[in-house]
Structure formats: structure tokens, C-alpha cells
């Protein structure tokens, strides 16, 4: 797949280091059903491993815009900690207007999902992200993690994100 090849090449060239601080927030255990879970503390390593595995794969979210079109966000996470985020903007006639991508690393720890953006592809140009820019590092409180749905909230903006597993 083109995206995976580009991801491997770009992350090899643009890998960086970052430190993630401990964030004290309520978290949830991985859900076994599609029902939202209630906040509870995750403490065991096995729970983190299970939660991490639930994030692997392709996930999609669609959001309407003010012009009658929509934005489709696709996140592909692989088990070695790399991700590709693709943002596609469509008009009211479902014509693709704009595509951009972000590449980086992701992880799960203590009920927190985090991303480290390391590169972007916009207008066909691959650009390294500034690793010292805090806006390229994001953390999210995991609210629901089932086989078919992920729901998490940004710790900085409080924005809620809901993704469905992409059907093959």
C-alpha cells in the first residue's frame, strides 16, 4: 500500500524523541461490548496491552462542515507504534477538494492515547514536523475502546473524537 511505503520512508527519515509526562485523569477499561464504559482505573500491564491492541487497524470518522460537505478522517495505526492520519475534505456533491496527511508515532499508557506528529504531506510535499513544537504532541483520555468504536477526548482542547473501525 502506498501509504505504508510512504510512512516507512518518512518515519525512518524523521524519527525524533519526546518525553510524555504522567497525566492524572479518570480512565476506562477496554470495553467488551459496544456500550460506553464507566470511568475506572486501569492498573495492570495486561489491561494496557489489550487497550493498545484495540487501537491497531484503520479507523474512520466523518464530520459535516458548514458548506454542506464533510471531512473524512482516517487513522491507520500499526502495532509497532507508527500511524498515518489522512484528512479528506469533500464538497456537498461528494467531490474530493483537499487531502493532507500526518505521520508519526502513537501509544497507549494508563488509559491515555497519545500521538507524536513527526511529518506531514500537504499539496504533495512531505515536510518534517518540528519536534520541539508542543502542538505536534497530543494526549487523549480514552473513554470507549471496543472492537468497532473508539471514543477519546483531547486533554488540551476537551474535543471529543469518535471513530468507527473501517470495514474491509
C-alpha positions, 0 to 999 in steps of 0.5 A: 500500500502506498501509504505504508511505503510512504510512512516507512520512508518518512518515519525512518527519515524523521524519527525524533524523541519526546518525553510524555509526562504522567497525566492524572485523569479518570480512565476506562477499561477496554470495553467488551461490548459496544456500550460506553464504559464507566470511568475506572482505573486501569492498573495492570500491564495486561489491561494496557496491552489489550487497550493498545491492541484495540487501537491497531487497524484503520479507523474512520470518522466523518464530520459535516462542515458548514458548506454542506460537505464533510471531512473524512478522517482516517487513522491507520495505526500499526502495532509497532507504534507508527500511524498515518492520519489522512484528512479528506475534505469533500464538497456537498456533491461528494467531490474530493477538494483537499487531502493532507496527511500526518505521520508519526508515532502513537501509544497507549499508557494508563488509559491515555492515547497519545500521538507524536506528529513527526511529518506531514504531506500537504499539496504533495510535499512531505515536510518534517514536523518540528519536534520541539513544537508542543502542538505536534504532541497530543494526549487523549483520555480514552473513554470507549475502546471496543472492537468497532468504536473508539471514543477519546477526548483531547486533554488540551482542547476537551474535543471529543473524537469518535471513530468507527473501525473501517470495514474491509 
